């Protein structure tokens, strides 16, 4: 008789990335600033997560925490496990072995990330030699393969170039080649197109998307651009004042945003969904992280604010399948509890919900 295995007996694969209650503080003699406050998420192999939010929301700090790229004044708490490795438990001397091989990063400005005194080919080859233990000659061959993979024209000649001799777009391609040199399982991309002109931005995004599909890496993007998030991500986590305020699939977050901040971002940012509608900026400014209010950090800017919002930081509540929002309106007994899995209501009743034909930037 053929063996039958019930679905309940199948153990799901462990996530590649498992972050629980991550906190990051920067401490000096005069200052103690909490930049990331209790961030938790999981990411499976091959998936793409986009961290979306304004400058100063904690996106890049969250990303750098995964590689422990911080000065000694930083205090990191919580738990970070990547492919079974407890990142916060690894001695400082052992971090070089995981940086580049297990986790790699594409920085926002390659001119400051690349070494100005070595050629592009030498930098890529040395990374391959260090992590793979091959000869320098084999490392150079791998460097050429990578430069061709990221579609650098005249790749063999560009291996001999120094970073300052390349255009911004070619430097970013070289930075991507260096990040991919040792076939990392997790690629981090910190606003990799911000410093580039619009045409080159699209080229780099298409390249990163195609490489991610081809190589099957898990990827985390940091951006404040809704078009970028829609183009490359499977899921989105919206950050505000160091916390995730909404998490869900691209379709859930873009088509049915539940947190007032996410709704405000969609109304105030140019993207395909705002076509034909007036932009409606979010009132006020992001809070000073050194003086966060005792309750919800978004309360001073929120049209839904109540006295309860000012008393304590709200918990995160499910608002759909794999969709959650940090808003007291969805708490048991809240005024939108009955709507947790239904239609969304925008913060400004008079503001029409924009039609979303597509959020693609292409």
N, C-alpha and C positions, 0 to 999 in steps of 0.2 A: 504494500500500500504506500502511495506517495505521502511523504511527510508534509504536513501542513503547519505553517508557522503563523501564528496570529500576529496582527499588527502591533498589539500591545507588548509582544515579546521582543520586538526589534528595538535595539538600543540606538538612539540617534547619535550621529557622530559628534564628538566634542567640537566646540567652536575653535577656530584657529586663534582668535583673539577674545579674551574674557577679561573685561575691566570692571571692577566692583568698587564703588564708593571712593573713586579717585579724588584726592584733594591735593592742591599745590599752593603753597604759601611762599612768599618771598620775604625774608626777614633781614633787617639791618638794625643798626643801633637806634635809628629813629623811627623805623616803620615796620609794620607787620601786616602784609596785604594778602588776603586770600583771593587767589585768581581763579582757581577751579574748586568748586564746592560740591562734592558728592556725585561725580559723574559715573554712570554705569552703562555698559553696553557690551554686546557680543557681536562677533563678525565671523562668518564661515569662510572657508577657503573659496576664492574665486568671486566673492561678493565685493561690491563697491559701496562704501558709506561716505556721505558728504556731510561735513560739519558746516552749517550755515549760520551766519549772524554778522552783526556789525563789528567793526574794529574794536578791540578791547573786550570782547565777550568771553575770551578764554579759549578760542578755537586752536590757535597755534600752540598755546601752552599745553593743552590737552595732547596734541600731536607730539610735541617734543618730550612729554612725559613718557611716552611709549618707548623712547630711546634713551631716556634719562640724560637729555642734552641740556643740563642746567648748571649754573654756577653753584659753588658751595653754600651760598645763602638760601638756596631753595630747600623747602621741606616738602617731601612727597609722602602722602599717606594713601591707604587703601590697598588694592591688589591689582596687579597687571600680570596676566599669564598669556604668553604668546607661544603657540605650538608646544605647550607643556613646560615652557621655561618661565619661572617666577622672576620677572625682570627686576623687581625691587630687591630681591634676595641675592642677585648676582654681585660678586665683589667688583669694585670699580675697575680692577685690572682685567676682568673677564668680559667687559662690555665691548671691547674692540672685536671680539670674536663673533658677536651677534650683530653688530652694526655692519651693514654691507651684505652679510650672508642671510641672516634671518629677517632682518628689517633694514630697509633702505629708504632714503628720503630725497625727494626733489625739492630744492629750496626755491623760495620766491625770487631771489636775486642771485643767479649763478656767478656773477662777477665777484661777489664776496664769498661764495661757497667754494669755488675752484681756487687752487693754489696758483698765484700769478707767476711764480718762478719756474714752473714745470710745464712742459707741453701737455696737451690734452691726451696724446697717446701714452705718455709716461704715467700720467695719473691713473688712467684706466688700467694699464698693464700692471702697475704696482698693486692695485687693489686685487686683481686676479691672482697675482703671485702670492700675496699675503694669505688670502683665504683658501685658494685651491692648491697651493704648494707646487705650482708648475714653474718652468723656467721663464725667464724674462722674455725670451723669444716667443714662447707659446702665449704669454700674456699679451704681447704685441699683436699676435694673430687674432686673439680674442677681441682686442680693442678695435681692430679693423672690422671684424664681424659685427660688433655692436654699433659702430658708427654707421655702417651700411644698414643695419636693422632700423636705426632711428632716422634713416633717410637723409643723412648729411651728404650733400653733393661733393664730389671729388674727395671721398672719405679718406683715401690714403694720404693725400696731400694735407688734409686738415688735421691728421694725427700729429703733424710736426708744428702745428700752430699753438701759440700761447693764448690764454683766455681773452686777453685784450685785443687780439687780432681777429676775433670773430664777431659777427653781428649778434644782437641780442637773441634772435631766434636760433642761430646756430649754437650759441653758448648754452641755451636751454636744452637743445637737442643733445649736446655733449654732456650736460648734467644728467639727463635721463639715461644716456648710455652708461655713465659711471654708476648711477644708481642700480642699473640692471646687470652690472658686470658679473655678479656672483649669484644670479638667479634667486633673489630674495623671495620669501613666501608672503611678505607683507610690504607693500610700497606705500609710503606716505608722500603726499604731494601738497605742499604748503603754498597755496595761491600761485601755482606755477606759471600762470599767464598774465598776472597783474601788470608786470613791467613791460609787456609787449604791445605792439599796435594791434588793431582789431583783426587784420587779416592773418597775422602770425599767430594770434591767440587761437583762432579756429583751427589752424594747421596743427598746433601743438596739442590741442584738445582731441582732435581726431586721431593723432598719433598715439596719445596716451590711451585712449579708448581702445584702439585696435591692438596695441601691445598687451593691454590687460586681458582682452579676449584671447589673444594668441598664446600668451604665457600662463594664463589662469591664476594670476596673483590676486590675493585680497588687496584692496586698495582703499585708503582713506584720503579723501580730498578735503582741503580747507578752502572755503570761498565765501565771499559775500555776494556773489553773482548768481541769481536764480537761474539764468540760462545755463551756466556751467553745471549747476546742480542737476538740472533736468537732463542735460546731455549725457552725463557720465555715470550717474548714480543709480543704484538699486533702491537705496533707502536714504532718508535725510534725518539728521538730528539738528534741531534748531537750538542754538545757544544764546543765552542772555544772562549777563552778569555772573558768568562762571557756572551756570547750571543748564542742563538740557530742559527746555520748556515744552518741546514737542518732538516726538519721534514717530516715524512711520515710513511707508513706502513713498516713492516719489508721487505716485498717483494720489495717495491719501492726503499727503501734506499739501500738494499743489491744488487739488480739486476740492478738498474738504478740510481746510485748516481749522483747528479747534482752539488753539491758544490765541489770545488777542494780539500778541506780538507777531506771530506768524501771519495772521490776517493783515496786520498793519504793513508788514514787509511786502506782501503781495499787492496791496493797494498803492504802495508808495514807490515801487521799483519798476523801471521800464523792462517789460518782457512781453512775450506774445499775448499773454493773458490780459494785459491792460490795454490792448489795442481798442481804440474807440472810447476809452474812459479817461476821465481826468485823474491825474495822480493825486493821491490824498496822503500827504506826509504824516508820519507819526508825531504827535506833539511832544515837546520837551526833548530831553537829552538822556543818554544812558547814564546810570548812576556812577558816582565815584566809588570805586571798589574799596577805598579806605573808610567809607562812611555809608555802607549799605543800610537801607531801612530794615527794621526788625521783621517785617512781613514780606510780602511778595515784592521783589525788586522792580517789577514792571508797574506796580500799583500807581505811582505818581503820573504815569502816562496812559493809563487804561480807562476807557469809557465805562467799563463794567465794575469799577472798584466799589467795594463795600467795606464796612468797618472790619469785617472778618479778614479781609485781605491784608489789613495793616497789622494784624496781631501776630501771625506766624507764617513761616514759609510754607506754602501749600505742598501737599504730597503730589505724586504723579498718579493719575487715574487712567484706566483703560477707556478709550473712546471708540474702539473698533478692534478688528483682528490685527494684532501687531501694530496698533496705533495707540499712542498714549499722549496725554497732555498734563502739564503741571498747572492746573487751574482749579480753584475752589468751586467753580460753578459745576464741575462734574463729580464732586464729592457726594457720598450718600446724603440725601436731603438737600443738595444744592439745587439751584434753580434750573440747571440744565441736566440734572441726573437722568431725566426721562429721555433726553436727547443725546445721550452718550454715544449711541450707535445709529443716530439718525442724521438729519440734515444739519448743516452748520449755520450759525447766525453770525453775521459780521458785527464788529464792534460799533460801527456807525450805521444805525438803521437806515438813514437816508442815503447811504452810499450804496449804489447798485453793485451787485457781485459781478466782477468782470468775466466776460466769456473767455474760456480758455480753449482756443482752437488747437494750440500746441505751445509748449514752453520751450521748444527747441530753439537754439541760437543759430541753427544752420538754415 
